[in-house]
Amino acid sequence: MDLQLKDKRVLVTGSTGGIGKTLAEHYLREGAVVYINGRSEERCEAIAQELAQATAGDARAAAADLSDGPQTEALVARLEQEGGIDILINNTGIFEVKAFEQISDDEWMHYFNVNILSAVRLSRALLPKMLERDFGRIVNISSECAIKPLGQMVHYSVTKTALLSLSRALAELTKGKNVTVNSVLPGPTWTEGVENYFDTLAEKEGKPVEALMENYFADHEPTSLLQRFVSTDEVASATVYLTSNRAMNGQGLRVEGGIIRAL
């Protein structure tokens, strides 16, 4: 299937690992020009080279700390000089397991700054230009936690819910234009970050990591119809398809294995 993404210019934030890296790879395989983003210039360059060699595609490093306003502005200015962005994937995000009563005000603000304001800053800068050109796609990578919040990650869950509202509100600004704004809600996805999550959870519950992994879905996600972790490829393929379909706008696409028991 030709998804008509060849030569489209794509910025995938937080793409030096995990879901973001796989997203970048999928867009490269569709013939898009992809900017690899992270905080480390060296890491971005290394991943861009790796993915370019693996896909024979055009991958470019675009390092910036998106929790920082001036760094974000500098990145946007550079991208506009190089032709602008057609597809923005707001994937940058942080999470951890932490008791609600132990989450300080500073930590709450940090989560909002990284998980929400990074998407706000880039969308605010790039959406008007997409509307002017009458082409653009924005996807905010949310989570099943946006609809089924987790008590052990309250701050993460709240920020992911906010991304759903941001996506729908921005979609309202695109009426009659060839521009869409959507969300993707992955379920538990096997990434480097999930490995760290299991280490923390094992310490909290006093169980071996292997035992937690073996019984994770039975103990923690019994409503899952998939009964395994979602792969980064599954999230990426759904996201890429979403950006190819003009009729899908203002949507929250669930790629969570049926965990959310709702119509």
Sequence and secondary structure as in RCSB ss.txt:
>XXXX:A:sequence
MDLQLKDKRVLVTGSTGGIGKTLAEHYLREGAVVYINGRSEERCEAIAQELAQATAGDARAAAADLSDGPQTEAL
VARLEQEGGIDILINNTGIFEVKAFEQISDDEWMHYFNVNILSAVRLSRALLPKMLERDFGRIVNISSECAIKPL
GQMVHYSVTKTALLSLSRALAELTKGKNVTVNSVLPGPTWTEGVENYFDTLAEKEGKPVEALMENYFADHEPTSL
LQRFVSTDEVASATVYLTSNRAMNGQGLRVEGGIIRAL
>XXXX:A:secstr
   S TT EEEETT SSHHHHHHHHHHHHTT EEEE  S HHHHHHHHHHHHHHHT EEEE    TTSHHHHHHH
HHHHHHTT  SEEEE         GGG  HHHHHHHHIIIIIHHHHHHHHHHHHHHHHT EEEEEE  GGGTS  
GGGHHHHHHHHHHHHHHHHHHGGGTTSSEEEEEEEE SB SHHHHHHHHHHHHHHT  HHHHHHHHHHHH TT S
S S B HHHHHHHHHHHHH TT  S EEEESTT S   
